[in-house]
Amino acid sequence: METLTATVAIDLLSAHRLPGLDAAARASHLLNWWGIDSDDLEFAALPPYLQQQLISQPEPPADTQDPRYDALLLIALRAEYRGVTHLYLRRCLREAGLGDYIVSPGFEHREACPCCGYLTLGAHGEYEICGLCHWEDDGSQALDVLSGPNHKTLAQAREHFARHQDHLPLDKWPHISKDHP
């Protein structure tokens, strides 16, 4: 069985998914990523014409089907796999019909979400949204204080996560401990 690095597996999966994006999905990804700027590492990988358009045009284009935006869409698709486990990548490759590979575990530093305890966040308190439980990390660790962006307390969010975790991809990200919800 062939071995792939996590980066190669993510590139394969992203390239495989790109042609299947419908207009609404393409528009959503472009809207979410149109704010990328020259300070972002991924920006340098974009073609010069797209870099210029991102700098000069404040809003995403109306014609989201244009293949000239595929490079930015690939960045968006790759980002969905940040911090995922090598076992999750292996399963995704198999389910996508791309083959059965061994995926070597990569290391990408991630922080634990205060709600679900999975390593999904790039940094604490940066208002990043957890890809698993959808908690927006405002930096608060208090259980009974209302979180403005989440419209509920951390305790309420943990309770909600516990009730719905049977329907979530718990193998996608590493978990910090068995004691955390």
C-alpha positions as CSV (number, residue, x, y, z in Angstrom):
1,M,0.0,0.0,0.0
2,E,1.4,3.4,-1.0
3,T,2.1,6.0,1.7
4,L,1.1,9.7,1.2
5,T,1.9,12.7,3.4
6,A,-1.0,14.5,4.9
7,T,-0.3,17.4,2.6
8,V,-0.5,15.3,-0.6
9,A,-3.7,13.6,0.7
10,I,-5.3,17.0,1.3
11,D,-4.3,18.2,-2.2
12,L,-5.8,15.1,-3.8
13,L,-9.0,15.4,-1.9
14,S,-9.3,19.1,-2.6
15,A,-8.6,18.7,-6.3
16,H,-11.2,15.8,-6.4
17,R,-13.9,17.9,-4.7
18,L,-13.4,21.1,-6.8
19,P,-15.2,20.0,-10.0
20,G,-18.2,18.9,-7.9
21,L,-18.8,22.3,-6.3
22,D,-22.0,23.8,-7.4
23,A,-22.5,27.6,-8.0
24,A,-23.7,28.2,-4.4
25,A,-20.8,26.4,-2.8
26,R,-18.3,28.2,-5.1
27,A,-19.9,31.5,-4.2
28,S,-19.9,30.7,-0.5
29,H,-16.2,29.7,-0.5
30,L,-15.2,32.8,-2.6
31,L,-17.2,35.1,-0.2
32,N,-15.4,33.5,2.8
33,W,-11.9,33.7,1.3
34,W,-12.2,37.0,-0.7
35,G,-10.6,38.9,2.2
36,I,-7.3,37.0,1.9
37,D,-4.4,39.4,1.6
38,S,-0.7,39.5,1.0
39,D,-0.1,38.8,4.7
40,D,-1.6,35.4,4.4
41,L,0.8,32.6,3.4
42,E,-1.6,31.2,0.9
43,F,-1.7,34.5,-1.0
44,A,1.7,34.0,-2.5
45,A,0.6,30.7,-4.1
46,L,-2.2,32.5,-6.1
47,P,-1.6,33.5,-9.7
48,P,-0.6,37.2,-10.1
49,Y,-3.8,38.2,-11.9
50,L,-5.9,36.8,-9.0
51,Q,-3.7,38.5,-6.4
52,Q,-4.3,41.8,-8.2
53,Q,-8.0,41.2,-8.3
54,L,-8.2,40.4,-4.6
55,I,-6.3,43.6,-3.8
56,S,-8.3,45.9,-6.1
57,Q,-11.8,44.4,-6.0
58,P,-13.5,44.6,-2.5
59,E,-16.3,42.1,-3.3
60,P,-16.1,38.6,-4.8
61,P,-17.1,38.3,-8.5
62,A,-20.6,37.6,-9.7
63,D,-19.5,34.9,-12.1
64,T,-18.3,32.3,-9.6
65,Q,-18.1,29.5,-12.2
66,D,-15.1,31.1,-13.9
67,P,-12.1,28.7,-13.6
68,R,-9.8,31.6,-12.9
69,Y,-11.0,31.4,-9.3
70,D,-10.1,27.7,-8.9
71,A,-6.8,28.5,-7.2
72,L,-8.6,30.4,-4.4
73,L,-11.2,27.7,-4.2
74,L,-8.5,25.1,-3.7
75,I,-7.1,27.1,-0.8
76,A,-10.6,27.2,0.7
77,L,-11.0,23.4,0.3
78,R,-7.6,22.6,1.7
79,A,-8.4,24.8,4.8
80,E,-11.3,22.5,5.6
81,Y,-8.7,19.7,6.3
82,R,-6.6,21.8,8.7
83,G,-5.5,19.7,11.7
84,V,-7.5,16.6,10.7
85,T,-6.2,13.2,11.7
86,H,-4.3,10.9,9.2
87,L,-7.0,8.2,9.8
88,Y,-9.7,10.7,8.8
89,L,-7.8,11.6,5.6
90,R,-7.3,7.9,4.8
91,R,-11.1,7.3,5.2
92,C,-11.9,10.3,3.0
93,L,-9.5,9.1,0.2
94,R,-11.1,5.7,0.3
95,E,-14.7,7.0,0.3
96,A,-13.9,9.4,-2.6
97,G,-12.7,6.5,-4.7
98,L,-9.2,7.8,-4.8
99,G,-7.6,4.6,-3.4
100,D,-6.5,3.0,-0.2
101,Y,-3.5,4.7,1.1
102,I,-1.5,4.9,4.3
103,V,-1.4,8.6,5.3
104,S,1.6,9.5,7.3
105,P,0.6,11.6,10.3
106,G,1.5,15.3,9.8
107,F,1.9,17.7,12.7
108,E,0.0,21.0,12.6
109,H,-0.3,22.8,15.9
110,R,-3.9,23.3,16.8
111,E,-5.6,24.5,20.0
112,A,-8.4,22.7,21.8
113,C,-11.9,24.1,21.3
114,P,-13.2,25.2,24.8
115,C,-16.6,23.7,24.0
116,C,-15.9,20.2,22.5
117,G,-12.2,19.7,23.4
118,Y,-11.1,18.8,19.9
119,L,-8.0,20.3,18.4
120,T,-9.7,22.4,15.8
121,L,-8.5,26.0,16.4
122,G,-5.5,27.8,15.1
123,A,-5.3,30.1,18.2
124,H,-7.5,30.8,21.2
125,G,-9.6,33.9,21.5
126,E,-9.3,34.8,17.8
127,Y,-13.1,34.3,17.1
128,E,-12.3,31.3,15.0
129,I,-15.2,28.9,14.6
130,C,-14.7,25.3,15.5
131,G,-15.3,23.0,12.5
132,L,-16.8,20.3,14.7
133,C,-19.2,22.0,17.3
134,H,-19.3,25.4,15.7
135,W,-18.4,27.3,18.9
136,E,-16.9,30.7,18.1
137,D,-13.9,31.1,20.4
138,D,-14.2,34.5,21.9
139,G,-11.5,33.7,24.5
140,S,-13.9,33.1,27.4
141,Q,-13.5,30.0,29.5
142,A,-16.3,30.8,32.0
143,L,-19.0,28.1,31.9
144,D,-21.9,30.3,32.9
145,V,-21.2,33.6,31.2
146,L,-23.2,34.4,28.1
147,S,-20.9,34.4,25.0
148,G,-22.0,37.2,22.7
149,P,-21.0,35.6,19.4
150,N,-22.5,32.2,20.4
151,H,-25.7,33.5,22.0
152,K,-25.4,30.9,24.8
153,T,-23.1,30.0,27.7
154,L,-20.2,27.6,27.3
155,A,-22.0,25.1,29.6
156,Q,-25.1,25.2,27.3
157,A,-22.9,24.7,24.2
158,R,-21.1,21.7,25.8
159,E,-24.5,20.2,26.7
160,H,-25.7,20.7,23.1
161,F,-22.5,19.1,21.8
162,A,-22.9,16.1,24.1
163,R,-26.5,15.6,22.9
164,H,-25.5,15.8,19.2
165,Q,-22.1,14.2,19.1
166,D,-23.4,10.9,17.8
167,H,-24.1,12.6,14.4
168,L,-20.6,14.3,14.1
169,P,-17.3,13.2,12.6
170,L,-15.5,12.7,15.9
171,D,-12.6,11.0,14.1
172,K,-11.8,14.1,12.1
173,W,-9.7,15.9,14.7
174,P,-7.7,14.8,17.7
175,H,-9.3,15.1,21.1
176,I,-7.4,16.5,24.1
177,S,-8.7,14.0,26.7
178,K,-11.4,11.6,27.7
179,D,-12.4,13.8,30.6
180,H,-13.4,16.7,28.3
181,P,-17.0,16.6,26.9
